[in-house]
Amino acid sequence: MVEISGSSPVVSMVKSAGSGDEALADYLRGASSDEPFEAWFGEPGIGGRFGYNADFDGFNHDRRLATVGQLLDLLLQQRGHEAPYSMYAGGIPVRKHLPRLLPDIDVPLLDKIYETYSFKVIPQIGEWVTKDRDSYQYLVESIRRFPDMPAFRRMIEAAGFTQTRVEPILGGLVAIHSGWKA
Protein backbone atom coordinates (compact mmCIF):
# COMPACT_ATOMS: atom_id res chain seq x y z
CA MET A 1 0.00 0.00 0.00
CA VAL A 2 1.27 3.47 -0.87
CA GLU A 3 1.11 6.15 1.83
CA ILE A 4 0.16 9.57 0.47
CA SER A 5 1.29 12.44 2.65
CA GLY A 6 1.41 16.20 2.40
CA SER A 7 -1.16 18.96 2.22
CA SER A 8 -0.91 20.33 -1.31
CA PRO A 9 -4.12 20.63 -3.36
CA VAL A 10 -2.99 17.71 -5.51
CA VAL A 11 -2.46 15.48 -2.46
CA SER A 12 -5.84 16.55 -1.06
CA MET A 13 -7.52 15.74 -4.35
CA VAL A 14 -5.85 12.31 -4.58
CA LYS A 15 -6.81 11.54 -0.97
CA SER A 16 -10.41 12.56 -1.74
CA ALA A 17 -10.47 10.32 -4.79
CA GLY A 18 -9.20 7.44 -2.67
CA SER A 19 -12.13 7.97 -0.31
CA GLY A 20 -14.68 7.54 -3.09
CA ASP A 21 -16.63 9.31 -5.80
CA GLU A 22 -18.68 11.44 -3.39
CA ALA A 23 -15.57 12.68 -1.56
CA LEU A 24 -13.84 13.63 -4.80
CA ALA A 25 -16.98 15.40 -6.06
CA ASP A 26 -17.23 17.30 -2.76
CA TYR A 27 -13.57 18.32 -3.01
CA LEU A 28 -14.03 19.57 -6.59
CA ARG A 29 -17.27 21.39 -5.69
CA GLY A 30 -15.35 23.18 -2.95
CA ALA A 31 -12.75 24.27 -5.49
CA SER A 32 -15.26 25.36 -8.14
CA SER A 33 -16.97 28.62 -8.96
CA ASP A 34 -20.62 29.08 -9.91
CA GLU A 35 -19.53 30.38 -13.32
CA PRO A 36 -21.31 28.36 -16.03
CA PHE A 37 -19.61 27.15 -19.20
CA GLU A 38 -20.79 25.39 -22.34
CA ALA A 39 -21.12 21.63 -22.00
CA TRP A 40 -22.43 19.02 -24.44
CA PHE A 41 -25.03 16.43 -23.51
CA GLY A 42 -25.94 13.44 -25.67
CA GLU A 43 -28.39 10.57 -25.45
CA PRO A 44 -26.96 7.26 -24.25
CA GLY A 45 -27.01 5.89 -27.81
CA ILE A 46 -24.16 8.11 -29.00
CA GLY A 47 -21.77 6.39 -26.63
CA GLY A 48 -19.66 9.51 -26.09
CA ARG A 49 -19.18 10.12 -29.83
CA PHE A 50 -20.26 13.73 -30.35
CA GLY A 51 -20.89 14.89 -33.90
CA TYR A 52 -23.67 15.15 -36.48
CA ASN A 53 -26.95 13.30 -36.26
CA ALA A 54 -27.78 10.46 -38.68
CA ASP A 55 -29.39 12.86 -41.22
CA PHE A 56 -26.47 15.33 -41.05
CA ASP A 57 -28.91 18.18 -40.51
CA GLY A 58 -27.96 18.88 -36.89
CA PHE A 59 -25.92 17.61 -34.01
CA ASN A 60 -26.44 14.44 -32.01
CA HIS A 61 -26.13 16.40 -28.78
CA ASP A 62 -27.39 19.51 -27.01
CA ARG A 63 -25.18 22.39 -25.99
CA ARG A 64 -26.14 23.93 -22.64
CA LEU A 65 -24.60 26.00 -19.88
CA ALA A 66 -23.62 24.12 -16.74
CA THR A 67 -21.43 24.58 -13.69
CA VAL A 68 -18.83 22.15 -12.40
CA GLY A 69 -21.17 21.28 -9.52
CA GLN A 70 -24.05 20.50 -11.89
CA LEU A 71 -21.87 18.21 -13.99
CA LEU A 72 -20.58 16.41 -10.91
CA ASP A 73 -24.16 15.87 -9.72
CA LEU A 74 -25.13 14.42 -13.11
CA LEU A 75 -22.09 12.15 -13.16
CA LEU A 76 -22.84 10.85 -9.68
CA GLN A 77 -26.49 10.23 -10.59
CA GLN A 78 -25.41 8.07 -13.54
CA ARG A 79 -23.12 5.75 -11.60
CA GLY A 80 -24.04 2.17 -12.30
CA HIS A 81 -26.29 2.95 -15.28
CA GLU A 82 -25.73 0.56 -18.16
CA ALA A 83 -26.33 3.31 -20.72
CA PRO A 84 -25.34 6.67 -19.22
CA TYR A 85 -25.85 9.98 -20.99
CA SER A 86 -22.77 11.37 -22.68
CA MET A 87 -21.29 14.60 -21.35
CA TYR A 88 -18.42 16.71 -22.59
CA ALA A 89 -16.92 19.70 -20.82
CA GLY A 90 -13.48 19.91 -22.39
CA GLY A 91 -11.38 23.00 -22.70
CA ILE A 92 -12.86 24.94 -19.79
CA PRO A 93 -10.49 27.47 -18.22
CA VAL A 94 -9.55 25.79 -14.95
CA ARG A 95 -8.62 29.03 -13.20
CA LYS A 96 -12.07 30.45 -13.97
CA HIS A 97 -14.19 27.41 -13.14
CA LEU A 98 -12.03 25.69 -10.48
CA PRO A 99 -10.22 28.74 -9.09
CA ARG A 100 -9.43 27.20 -5.71
CA LEU A 101 -7.84 24.13 -7.25
CA LEU A 102 -4.69 25.52 -8.86
CA PRO A 103 -3.49 28.73 -7.21
CA ASP A 104 -1.20 26.97 -4.76
CA ILE A 105 0.00 24.09 -6.91
CA ASP A 106 3.72 24.33 -7.44
CA VAL A 107 5.29 23.16 -10.66
CA PRO A 108 8.80 22.10 -9.55
CA LEU A 109 10.11 21.42 -13.07
CA LEU A 110 8.98 24.86 -14.18
CA ASP A 111 10.74 26.33 -11.11
CA LYS A 112 14.03 24.68 -12.10
CA ILE A 113 13.71 25.84 -15.72
CA TYR A 114 12.92 29.37 -14.55
CA GLU A 115 15.85 29.41 -12.12
CA THR A 116 18.30 28.29 -14.79
CA TYR A 117 16.89 30.79 -17.28
CA SER A 118 16.98 33.61 -14.73
CA PHE A 119 20.47 33.15 -13.36
CA LYS A 120 22.28 31.79 -16.40
CA VAL A 121 20.51 32.94 -19.57
CA ILE A 122 19.18 36.43 -18.73
CA PRO A 123 22.52 37.83 -17.46
CA GLN A 124 24.31 36.31 -20.46
CA ILE A 125 21.85 37.89 -22.91
CA GLY A 126 22.25 41.18 -21.04
CA GLU A 127 26.00 40.98 -21.51
CA TRP A 128 25.73 40.13 -25.21
CA VAL A 129 23.16 42.82 -25.99
CA THR A 130 24.12 45.70 -23.68
CA LYS A 131 27.57 44.70 -22.43
CA ASP A 132 26.07 45.03 -18.92
CA ARG A 133 25.74 41.65 -17.21
CA ASP A 134 25.60 43.17 -13.70
CA SER A 135 22.32 45.05 -14.30
CA TYR A 136 20.62 41.89 -15.52
CA GLN A 137 22.07 39.88 -12.64
CA TYR A 138 20.66 42.52 -10.26
CA LEU A 139 17.28 42.27 -12.01
CA VAL A 140 16.93 38.53 -11.45
CA GLU A 141 18.20 38.82 -7.87
CA SER A 142 15.64 41.54 -7.08
CA ILE A 143 12.89 39.37 -8.55
CA ARG A 144 14.07 36.54 -6.30
CA ARG A 145 13.79 38.82 -3.22
CA PHE A 146 10.23 39.89 -4.12
CA PRO A 147 7.68 38.41 -1.66
CA ASP A 148 5.78 35.27 -2.63
CA MET A 149 2.14 35.58 -3.72
CA PRO A 150 0.47 35.12 -0.31
CA ALA A 151 2.96 37.45 1.42
CA PHE A 152 2.51 40.18 -1.19
CA ARG A 153 -1.27 39.81 -0.93
CA ARG A 154 -1.01 40.31 2.85
CA MET A 155 1.16 43.38 2.23
CA ILE A 156 -1.39 45.02 -0.06
CA GLU A 157 -4.18 44.16 2.40
CA ALA A 158 -2.10 45.77 5.19
CA ALA A 159 -1.79 48.84 2.98
CA GLY A 160 -5.59 49.21 3.06
CA PHE A 161 -6.69 47.36 -0.08
CA THR A 162 -9.83 45.23 0.12
CA GLN A 163 -11.19 42.43 -2.06
CA THR A 164 -7.63 41.46 -2.87
CA ARG A 165 -7.05 38.66 -5.35
CA VAL A 166 -4.05 36.83 -6.72
CA GLU A 167 -4.20 35.19 -10.13
CA PRO A 168 -1.13 33.02 -10.72
CA ILE A 169 -0.08 32.49 -14.31
CA LEU A 170 2.36 29.94 -15.75
CA GLY A 171 2.43 27.85 -12.61
CA GLY A 172 3.04 30.91 -10.45
CA LEU A 173 6.00 32.35 -12.36
CA VAL A 174 3.89 35.46 -12.88
CA ALA A 175 0.93 36.66 -10.85
CA ILE A 176 -1.63 39.43 -11.16
CA HIS A 177 -2.46 40.98 -7.79
CA SER A 178 -5.54 43.17 -7.57
CA GLY A 179 -7.54 44.96 -4.92
CA TRP A 180 -9.75 47.93 -4.19
CA LYS A 181 -8.69 51.02 -2.25
CA ALA A 182 -11.41 53.26 -0.82
N, C-alpha and C positions, 0 to 999 in steps of 0.2 A: 504494500500500500504506500502511496506517495503522500507525504505530509506537505500541505500547502500552507506557507506562513507569510506574514507580511500584512500590510494594511493599504496597499495601493488600490485604486479603483479596479484594476485588472484582477488582482487577487480577490477582492470582494465579489466581483462578478463571477469568477470561477467557483468560489465557495458557494455562492447562491445557486449556480447551476448544479453543483453537486448535491444540493439539498432538494432539488426537484424543480419541475416546471413552474409551479406557483411561486416559489422563492425567486427564481430568476426573473419571472415576469414582474414581481413586486420590486425587485432591484431596478430593473429597467424603467418601470413606471416612475420610480423615485428620481431617476436621472433625466426623465423626459420633460419636455415643455408641452403646453396645450396648443402649440402651433400646428395647424393641419397641413398636410401635403397631399399631393396626388398619389393615389394608389389604384391598382387595377384589381378587379374582382371578376372571376370567371366561374361558370358552372362546373360542377365536378367532372363532367364529360371531357373538358379540355385537357385535363391531366397536367396542368401547369404550363401548357404550350399556348402562349398568348399570340394572337395574330388576327387574321381575317376570318370571318365566318365562312361557312361552306359555299355560300353564293357569291362571295367576294364583294358584297355590297355594304359591308360594315365590319365591325370588329366582333370577336367572339368573347368579349369581356366589356365590363363597364368601368369607366374611370370616375372615381369619386374622391372627395376629400376625406381624410381620416387622420387621426392622431396616433402616435405610438401606442398609447394606452388602449385605444379602440382596436387596433390591430392585434395587440397582445390578447385582449379579451376574446376576439374572434378565433385566434389560434388555439387558445385554451379550450374554448367551447367545442372545437372540432377534434380534439384528442380522441383517438379510438374510432373515429368514423372511417368506414371502409372507403367512402368516396367523398373526401373533403373538398370544399370549395378551393379554388386556386386564388392566391393572393400574391401581388407583387408590389414591393415598395422600395425598389432599388434606386440608388443614386440620390437619396435624401441627404441634405447637408447635416452631418452628425452634430456639429456645434450648434446648429439652430434647433434641431429637434430632440437631441439628447445632450443639452448643454452641460449637465452636471456629470457626464460620463468621462469626458476627455480633458478638462482643463488641467488636471493634476498628473496626467499620465506622462511620465518621462520617456524619452526615446534615447536610450544610452548610445546607440550607434550614431545617431544624429549628433549627439553631444561630442563624441570623439571626432567626427568629421569636422564639426564646427571649430573645435579647439585646434585641430591641426591647421585648418584653413586660416583661422584668426592669427595664430602665433607664428606660423611658418610662411603662408602664402601672402597674406595682406602686407606685412612689412617688406617682403621681397618685391612685390609689385610696386609698393611705394618707392623703394629704392630705384627700381628700373625706370619708373615714370618720372619721378620728381627729384631723384637723387637725395631723398630725405627719408631714410628708413626709420629714424627715431620718432618722427611725428606719427607715423603709422603704428609703430610699436606702442606709443603712448595711447593712441586711439583704442587699440584692442585691450590694453590694460585697464583703461578707464571704463570700458564696457564691462569688463570682468568685475570691477568694483561696484558697479551699479547694483542696487538692491534687487533681490528676486521678486517675482510677481506679487506674492502675498505681502511681503514687507513694503513694497512700494505702494500697494493699495492701502495698507494701514497708514502710511505716511500721508497720502493725499486725503484720507479720512480725517487724520489728525489736523490737517491744514484747513478743515472746515467743509470739505466736499461731501455731498450726500449722494445716495444712489450710485455708489461707485461700482464699476464693473471692470473685469479684466477679460480680454479675449485673446487667448494665446493663439499664435499662428506658427505653422511649421514646427510643431512639436514643442513649442515654447521658446524657440530661438528669437522670436519677435512677439511682442504683445501690445495690444491697444488697451490703454487704461482710459477710462472715462468717468465723469462724475459731474454733479451739479453743484454750483456755488451760489448761495442766495445773496 
